[in-house]
């Protein structure tokens, strides 16, 4: 009787699947669980890299939904600055599973956000999405109304979607020590004032990450029994770490935990899948070819290659509509038309990126 390794396919062996191939020829990294077709209703949320996902879907005329499109008359630059059309709702970047759980709890249950508000120069900032309103809000009432609109958009997106794509980015965060509520960024960076007695740093471990993602999935599936969730992990390294350790090893720690959480969730949840954009960008087999010279920003050709793998693997698994990426389809009213391509720095609006301004060599710029 042959042993199991004698009947394994080529992709199960490193030499035939990786070493003997050009990196761009490595294929079959993803065996998708469920089809994502042109008319599949897709919403996206998460860290900075998730912005690329929605842009690629829109460019191929897939049905990416924007439930908070913003007022008419804004220029493309204004829409980007005010985080309209970035994700399917105007939360800004959602970096951690805890942040996702918070937003879903406030949108889908009777729980409400804390009344905490950050201020700077007489303007008001939302601690949970301080970057979405450049210059801050004129009044507290305007802030609360804007957040209410976003919570309504989240609820509508969850209930109206067929696939929810979430990109996990970080394990590090800052919290209110008394309540445990998590902020989008460290208080005092974008706005507000840091208070060491009130504000505490947390680096979520595997158990906490799993617990938060499991609870978030429970809320999603309770609100929409037909919903599927596609997880990814952002390949973008940390801008800075507050652990006291080196940012390189801190990045490896965070991404490894998030990747492990994704695998465990896929194993235990039939409606959850994982797409390996993280591996495609960061694995040594690709020799760093998809990173800009700063070794953080993902080059456009890297994004293109990731998305080509996504659509190709969908085609291999399901054929049909998923294969016809070049055939245009009409966009519903809530979707956004493609915008001109911009540089990485211009197109990604990421709160975490602002931490780079506090590096020792830039503090006095």
C-alpha positions in Angstrom: 0.0 0.0 0.0 1.5 3.4 -1.0 2.2 5.9 1.8 0.3 9.3 1.6 3.3 11.2 0.2 3.4 9.1 -2.9 0.0 10.4 -4.1 0.3 14.1 -3.2 0.0 16.6 -6.0 2.8 18.9 -7.2 1.6 21.9 -5.1 2.3 19.9 -1.9 6.0 19.9 -2.5 8.3 22.9 -2.1 10.6 22.1 -5.1 7.8 21.6 -7.6 5.5 24.3 -6.2 8.0 27.0 -5.4 11.7 26.5 -5.9 11.5 25.4 -9.5 9.1 28.2 -10.5 9.5 31.9 -11.1 7.7 33.7 -8.3 5.1 35.1 -10.7 4.3 31.5 -11.8 3.4 30.3 -8.3 -0.3 29.5 -8.4 -3.1 27.7 -6.6 -2.4 29.3 -3.2 -6.1 29.7 -2.6 -8.9 27.1 -2.9 -11.9 29.4 -2.3 -14.8 28.0 -0.3 -17.5 30.1 -1.9 -17.9 31.9 -5.2 -17.6 35.7 -5.5 -19.2 36.7 -8.8 -19.8 40.0 -10.4 -23.3 40.4 -8.9 -22.2 39.2 -5.4 -22.9 42.0 -3.0 -19.5 42.7 -1.4 -18.6 45.1 1.5 -15.1 45.8 2.7 -13.5 47.0 6.0 -10.2 46.8 7.8 -6.7 48.1 7.7 -5.0 50.2 5.0 -4.4 47.3 2.6 -8.2 46.6 2.4 -8.5 49.8 0.4 -6.7 48.1 -2.5 -9.3 45.2 -2.5 -12.3 47.5 -3.0 -10.5 49.4 -5.8 -9.7 46.2 -7.6 -13.3 45.0 -7.4 -14.6 48.3 -8.7 -12.1 48.4 -11.5 -13.4 45.0 -12.7 -17.0 46.1 -12.3 -17.7 43.8 -9.4 -20.6 44.7 -7.1 -18.7 46.5 -4.3 -21.2 48.4 -2.2 -20.7 51.8 -0.6 -23.4 52.4 2.1 -22.0 55.8 3.0 -21.2 57.5 -0.3 -21.2 61.1 1.1 -22.7 64.3 -0.3 -22.7 65.1 -4.0 -20.4 67.7 -5.3 -17.2 66.6 -3.6 -14.0 66.4 -5.7 -12.1 63.1 -5.8 -9.5 64.5 -3.5 -12.1 65.7 -1.0 -13.7 62.2 -1.1 -10.4 60.6 -0.2 -9.6 63.1 2.5 -12.9 62.6 4.2 -12.8 58.8 3.8 -15.8 58.5 1.5 -15.6 55.5 -0.8 -12.6 54.1 1.1 -14.5 51.3 2.7 -18.1 50.4 2.6 -18.8 52.7 5.5 -17.0 55.7 6.9 -15.2 54.2 9.9 -11.7 54.9 8.7 -9.3 52.0 9.2 -10.3 49.2 11.5 -7.0 47.7 12.5 -7.8 45.1 15.2 -10.5 42.5 15.8 -11.5 44.4 19.0 -12.1 47.6 16.9 -14.3 45.6 14.5 -16.2 44.1 17.4 -16.8 47.5 18.9 -18.2 49.0 15.7 -20.5 46.0 15.1 -21.7 46.1 18.7 -22.6 49.8 18.5 -24.3 49.3 15.1 -26.1 46.0 15.6 -27.1 46.0 19.3 -28.6 48.5 21.8 -25.1 49.4 23.1 -23.9 52.9 22.3 -20.4 54.4 22.0 -18.9 56.2 25.0 -19.4 60.0 25.1 -15.7 60.7 25.0 -14.6 63.3 22.5 -11.1 64.6 21.6 -10.5 68.2 21.0 -7.8 70.3 19.3 -7.8 74.0 18.5 -11.4 74.3 19.3 -12.5 71.5 17.0 -14.0 68.1 17.9 -12.6 64.7 16.9 -14.2 61.2 17.1 -11.7 59.0 19.2 -12.8 56.0 17.2 -12.2 57.5 13.7 -10.3 60.7 14.2 -9.0 60.8 10.7 -12.3 60.9 8.8 -12.9 64.6 9.3 -9.8 66.7 8.4 -9.7 69.6 10.8 -12.3 68.1 13.1 -16.0 68.8 13.6 -17.4 72.2 14.3 -19.6 71.0 17.2 -20.2 68.0 19.3 -23.7 67.7 17.8 -22.2 67.4 14.3 -19.8 64.7 15.5 -22.5 62.6 17.1 -24.8 63.0 14.0 -22.0 61.9 11.7 -21.2 58.9 13.8 -24.8 57.9 13.9 -24.9 58.0 10.1 -21.9 55.7 10.0 -23.4 53.2 12.5 -26.6 53.1 10.4 -24.4 52.5 7.3 -22.6 49.6 9.0 -25.9 48.0 10.0 -27.2 48.4 6.4 -24.0 47.0 4.9 -24.0 43.9 7.1 -27.7 43.2 6.4 -27.4 43.9 2.7 -24.1 42.1 1.9 -23.5 38.6 0.7 -19.7 38.7 1.4 -18.0 40.8 4.1 -14.3 41.2 3.5 -12.2 42.1 6.5 -8.5 42.8 6.5 -6.8 42.3 9.9 -3.8 44.7 10.4 -2.6 45.1 14.0 -2.5 43.5 17.4 -1.3 46.7 19.1 -3.7 49.3 20.3 -4.5 51.9 23.0 -7.5 51.6 25.3 -9.3 53.4 28.1 -8.1 51.6 31.2 -11.4 51.8 33.0 -13.8 50.7 30.2 -11.5 48.7 27.9 -12.8 50.7 24.9 -10.2 50.8 22.1 -9.2 53.9 20.2 -8.3 54.1 16.5 -4.9 55.6 17.4 -3.0 56.6 20.5 -4.6 59.7 22.2 -2.6 62.8 21.6 -1.3 61.8 18.2 -4.1 63.0 15.9 -6.0 64.9 18.6 -6.9 64.8 22.2 -4.4 64.6 25.1 -2.6 61.5 26.3 -3.1 60.6 30.0 -0.9 57.8 31.3 -3.4 57.2 34.2 -6.3 56.8 31.8 -4.8 55.4 28.6 -3.2 52.0 28.4 -1.3 50.2 25.7 -2.4 46.6 24.9 -0.8 44.0 22.5 -3.6 41.5 22.1 -2.6 37.8 22.4 -4.0 34.9 20.5 -6.8 34.2 22.9 -8.1 37.8 22.9 -7.9 38.0 19.1 -9.7 34.8 18.7 -12.4 35.8 21.2 -12.9 39.2 19.6 -13.1 37.8 16.0 -15.4 35.0 17.1 -17.7 37.5 18.8 -17.7 39.7 15.8 -18.6 36.8 13.5 -21.4 35.9 15.8 -22.9 39.4 15.5 -22.4 39.4 11.7 -24.1 36.0 11.2 -26.9 36.9 13.6 -27.7 40.0 11.6 -27.4 38.2 8.2 -27.8 34.5 8.2 -26.7 34.2 4.6 -23.5 36.2 5.0 -20.0 34.8 4.1 -16.8 36.4 5.5 -13.5 36.5 3.7 -10.5 37.3 5.9 -7.2 38.7 4.9 -4.1 39.9 6.8 -2.4 43.1 5.8 1.1 42.6 4.5 2.0 46.2 5.5 4.5 46.3 8.4 3.9 48.3 11.5 4.8 52.0 11.2 5.9 51.9 14.9 5.6 49.7 17.9 4.9 50.7 21.5 6.1 47.3 22.9 9.6 48.6 23.6 11.0 46.0 21.2 12.2 46.3 17.6 9.6 47.2 15.1 10.7 44.3 12.8 10.1 41.6 15.3 7.0 43.3 16.6 5.7 43.2 13.0 6.4 39.5 12.8 4.7 38.9 16.1 1.5 40.7 15.2 1.2 39.3 11.7 1.9 35.8 12.8 -0.9 35.9 15.4 -3.4 37.4 13.0 -2.5 34.8 10.4 -3.0 32.0 13.0 -6.3 33.4 14.1 -7.5 33.4 10.4 -6.6 29.7 10.0 -8.3 28.7 13.2 -11.5 30.6 12.2 -11.5 28.9 8.8 -11.1 25.5 10.5 -14.0 26.1 12.8 -16.4 28.2 10.8 -17.9 27.0 7.5 -18.9 30.5 6.4 -15.4 31.9 6.8 -12.6 31.8 4.3 -9.0 33.2 4.1 -7.3 34.7 1.1 -3.5 34.7 1.2 -2.6 38.3 0.1 -0.3 38.5 3.1 1.8 35.5 1.8 1.9 36.7 -1.8 3.4 40.0 -0.8 5.7 39.1 2.1 6.9 35.6 1.5 10.7 35.2 0.8 9.8 33.3 -2.4 8.8 36.7 -3.9 12.1 38.3 -2.8 10.5 41.5 -1.7 9.7 42.5 -5.3 6.3 43.9 -4.4 7.6 46.4 -1.8 8.7 50.0 -2.4 12.2 51.1 -1.3 10.8 51.9 2.1 10.0 48.2 2.6 6.5 49.1 3.8 4.5 50.4 0.9 3.1 47.8 -1.5 3.8 48.6 -5.1 0.9 48.8 -7.6 2.3 45.7 -9.4 2.1 43.8 -6.1 -1.5 44.8 -5.7 -2.2 43.8 -9.3 -0.6 40.4 -8.8 -2.5 39.7 -5.6 -5.8 40.5 -7.2 -4.9 38.5 -10.4 -4.4 35.5 -8.1 -7.8 36.2 -6.4 -9.7 36.3 -9.7 -7.8 33.4 -11.2 -8.4 31.1 -8.2 -12.1 32.0 -8.3 -12.2 31.1 -12.0 -10.4 27.8 -11.4 -12.8 26.9 -8.6 -16.1 28.1 -10.0 -15.7 29.4 -13.6 -18.6 31.3 -15.0 -18.9 35.0 -14.0 -15.8 34.9 -11.8 -13.7 34.2 -14.9 -15.1 37.1 -17.0 -13.2 39.9 -15.4 -13.0 42.0 -18.5 -16.7 42.2 -19.2 -18.3 45.3 -17.8 -21.5 45.2 -15.8 -23.7 48.1 -14.7 -23.1 49.6 -11.3 -25.9 50.0 -8.8 -26.6 53.5 -7.4 -24.8 52.9 -4.1 -21.5 51.9 -5.8 -18.6 54.2 -6.7 -17.1 54.7 -10.1 -13.3 54.0 -10.4 -11.1 56.9 -9.5 -7.7 57.8 -11.1 -4.7 55.8 -9.9 -2.6 57.7 -7.3 0.6 57.0 -5.6 0.6 54.8 -2.5 1.0 57.8 -0.1 -1.8 59.7 -1.8 -4.3 56.9 -2.1 -4.1 55.3 1.3 -5.5 57.3 4.2 -4.2 55.5 7.3 -4.2 56.7 10.8 -1.4 54.4 11.8 0.8 56.0 9.1 0.7 59.2 11.0 2.9 57.6 13.7 5.9 57.9 11.4 5.9 61.7 12.1 7.0 60.9 15.7 10.1 59.0 14.8 13.3 60.6 16.3 14.6 61.9 12.9 11.3 63.6 12.2 10.2 65.1 15.5 11.5 68.6 14.7 10.5 68.7 11.0 
